[in-house]
Amino acid sequence: STFKIVTATAGMESGKYSPSTVLPTYAYLRVGGTAFGEWNRSGFGPMGFVRAMAWSSNTFFGQIGNGVGGETLIKWSRNYGFGSKTGIELAEETPGLIADNEWKRKRFNWDWTVGDTVNMSIGQGFTLATPLQVAVMFAVPANGGYKVIPHLYQDKASYLKKRQSLNLKPQTLSTVREGLRAVITNGTGGKAALEKIAVAGK
């Protein structure tokens, strides 16, 4: 469900969904004969991005992923650094996997489907990621919109040169940040709250 940061970004940056979008949620989404279930098995009622992030609604983000389409979701996955090595100074690093139609045709001789997109929108399906890639993703809303190259040296000047702006709209960035904060203040991550530090997360 950490991947829902990517889906939220793809939805708002595509222009198809404004930060104020409200969608109904359901016990499940039926796509191509497959039911993609809500984790609470009943839905949450109407939700916007912040509340959907706070309560990690599968059917909300499934609708967003379906709405923007697989290509857009794949593009933003890669913008965040998934599917490629982060660049850290470790030879053992793996790129993980962000599948696309070409990959699926080669692997299964079957085209990408809407179900693949809905699955991907909540971080499931073929997607493979490392903990470090997930940390790089979280750094984007935390630092104001920059994808960074994690490194092992105390060289701030070099670090600043290597960071890359994702050119997110201010409202996209603020909405994602608000949603991640809401996860802790009134959502699924309440146990991570600290008394003297404002924690955000997923």
Helices and strands as residue ranges (DSSP letters): H 4-14, E 22-23, E 28-31, E 34-37, E 47-48, H 49-55, H 58-68, H 70-79, H 101-108, H 114-121, H 131-143, E 146-147, H 156-162, E 164-165, H 170-186, G 190-192
